[in-house]
Amino acid sequence: MKKQRKYFAYMNYIAIFATSNREFFEALQNKERERNSLVS
């Protein structure tokens, strides 16, 4: 039971981190897309 609670806390942290850094992740994905289009 304790392990499950730890897992949920971890997932909650990930969700908060992802939403607060959404712009950063989107910019990162855009850079990846640009690099891929340059290669192909």
C-alpha positions as CSV (number, residue, x, y, z in Angstrom):
1,M,0.0,0.0,0.0
2,K,2.8,2.4,0.9
3,K,4.5,1.7,-2.5
4,Q,1.3,2.5,-4.3
5,R,1.0,5.9,-2.5
6,K,4.6,6.7,-3.4
7,Y,3.8,5.9,-7.0
8,F,0.8,8.2,-7.0
9,A,2.9,11.0,-5.4
10,Y,5.5,10.5,-8.2
11,M,2.9,10.6,-10.9
12,N,1.4,13.8,-9.4
13,Y,4.9,15.4,-9.4
14,I,5.4,14.5,-13.0
15,A,2.0,15.9,-14.0
16,I,2.7,19.2,-12.1
17,F,6.2,19.4,-13.6
18,A,4.9,18.7,-17.2
19,T,2.2,21.4,-17.0
20,S,4.4,24.0,-15.5
21,N,7.0,23.4,-18.2
22,R,4.7,22.8,-21.2
23,E,6.1,25.7,-23.1
24,F,9.6,24.4,-22.6
25,F,8.7,20.9,-23.8
26,E,6.8,22.4,-26.8
27,A,9.9,24.4,-27.8
28,L,12.0,21.3,-27.4
29,Q,9.7,19.3,-29.7
30,N,9.7,22.1,-32.3
31,K,13.5,22.1,-32.3
32,E,13.4,18.3,-32.8
33,R,11.0,18.7,-35.7
34,E,13.1,21.4,-37.4
35,R,16.2,19.2,-37.1
36,N,14.4,16.2,-38.5
37,S,13.1,18.2,-41.5
38,L,16.6,19.4,-42.2
39,V,18.0,15.9,-42.2
40,S,15.3,14.4,-44.5
